[in-house]
Amino acid sequence: MSQNYPSPFNPSTTIAFSLKQAGKVTFRVFDMLGRVVHQEIFNGKSGENAPISFDGKRLMSGVYFYQINANGFSSTKKMMLLK
């Protein structure tokens, strides 16, 4: 999973990722209190996948964390939204 681009973003950002094997992918965005503010579940393919586009226009400015879970692997990164 790559760092989101652009960072900081307003209001949308893109996150690139790849998988070792195809499977169910869960993408979540958390606020600073650990609450899930966005969630998507989709089927990923082996190798490079289409980037995830996240639109934060309904969120307030601040720091958020995004996480991808797939095939027993989990990765979390930080992103900043500026309005």
C-alpha positions, 0 to 999 in steps of 0.5 A, spaced: 500 500 500 502 506 498 501 513 501 495 517 499 496 522 493 496 528 494 497 529 501 495 533 504 488 532 500 482 536 499 477 533 498 479 527 494 485 523 494 488 516 491 491 510 494 495 505 490 496 498 492 497 491 490 496 484 492 500 477 492 494 473 491 487 475 489 481 476 494 477 480 498 479 487 500 477 491 506 478 499 506 477 503 512 478 510 514 478 512 521 478 518 525 483 520 531 478 517 536 478 510 532 471 511 529 470 508 522 468 514 518 468 510 511 468 502 509 469 499 502 469 491 501 471 489 494 474 483 490 482 485 489 486 481 483 493 479 484 498 484 482 497 491 481 490 493 482 486 500 480 487 505 485 482 507 491 479 513 490 477 516 497 472 523 497 473 526 504 468 532 502 463 530 508 469 530 513 472 535 517 479 537 516 484 533 520 488 527 521 485 520 519 488 513 518 486 508 512 487 501 513 487 495 507 486 488 510 486 482 505 488 475 505 490 476 512 495 482 511 493 489 514 497 495 513 495 502 516 497 509 514 496 516 516 493 522 511 491 529 512 485 532 510 485 540 509 479 544 507 
